[in-house]
Each structure stands twice: as C-alpha cells, then as structure tokens.
C-alpha cells in the first residue's frame, strides 16, 4: 500500500458548448469518482529517455495505489490538488500490474475555489 498525504480530485468538463453573452466559452466541471490519496512530486531535471510528448510537458507526478481509471477521458478531465488546477497528461499503470498508478500532470495555474 502506497498511502500518501495528498488528495487528488478528478473533475470532468460538462457541456463544453456553453458561452456567455460575449461569446466567451464557459467551462463547468463536476467531480467524478471519489478522491484518491497519494503522493505529489515535482518533475525536474533532464531526461535521456525518449518519452511521449505528453509526459515531457508534465510538471508534476502523482503516485497512488491502483484504481481503475480506464473510463476517464483525459482530454475532458482535470485534477484538483491542494486547491490548484492541473491538466491530466498521462495515466500510467506500470507494466499493467495494477499495483500503483503514476499520473502525470501539468500545473496550469489558477486557484480552485469550489
């Protein structure tokens, strides 16, 4: 068991075709799944490996016990950790052993006040 001290909340975009009076796109999100407990770490340094571009764009990695996230559409889902908003880049189940997950995230700024 990995445990952890950080809670990750997944939120999925609802109806992406909603606009305000000025034509600006309004993004509404709803929480999906129960929060996941794990560890958050900053990705830094240089890599000699050829990873997918999505992983190279990541700023943080969240490591947690395995949870089935196969139904999550990472293009429409974001993560909230410590009231900060993160874009999902890649969800990895190393060697498909279902022991733990490595969730690659990109801090996109902004404060979540939900």
PEUR-V634314 format. One record per residue. OMEGA is omega in degrees with one decimal (* if undefined). Layout:
# PEUR-V634314
omega->OMEGA
omega->OMEGA
This chain:
# PEUR-V634314
omega->-177.5
omega->-177.3
omega->178.3
omega->179.9
omega->-176.3
omega->179.8
omega->176.9
omega->178.6
omega->176.1
omega->175.7
omega->-178.9
omega->179.1
omega->177.6
omega->177.9
omega->-176.4
omega->-177.1
omega->179.0
omega->-177.7
omega->176.1
omega->-177.0
omega->-179.2
omega->179.7
omega->179.0
omega->-178.6
omega->177.4
omega->179.5
omega->176.3
omega->-178.9
omega->173.5
omega->178.8
omega->173.7
omega->-179.8
omega->174.5
omega->176.7
omega->-179.8
omega->178.9
omega->180.0
omega->-177.9
omega->177.8
omega->179.0
omega->177.2
omega->175.5
omega->178.0
omega->177.8
omega->-176.6
omega->-179.1
omega->175.3
omega->-177.3
omega->-179.8
omega->179.8
omega->173.8
omega->-178.4
omega->-178.6
omega->179.6
omega->179.5
omega->179.1
omega->-175.8
omega->176.7
omega->-176.2
omega->173.0
omega->178.0
omega->-178.5
omega->-177.3
omega->173.4
omega->-177.8
omega->172.2
omega->-180.0
omega->179.3
omega->-175.1
omega->-178.7
omega->-179.6
omega->174.2
omega->-173.6
omega->178.0
omega->-177.6
omega->-174.9
omega->175.0
omega->179.2
omega->174.3
omega->177.7
omega->-179.0
omega->180.0
omega->173.8
omega->-176.8
omega->179.8
omega->172.3
omega->176.1
omega->178.8
omega->-176.0
omega->175.4
omega->-174.7
omega->170.6
omega->-172.1
omega->179.5
omega->-179.7
omega->179.1
omega->-179.0
omega->177.0
omega->176.6
omega->176.9
omega->170.5
omega->-176.7
omega->-178.8
omega->-172.7
omega->172.8
omega->176.7
omega->-177.9
omega->177.3
omega->-178.0
omega->179.7
omega->177.5
omega->-177.7
omega->-176.5
omega->*
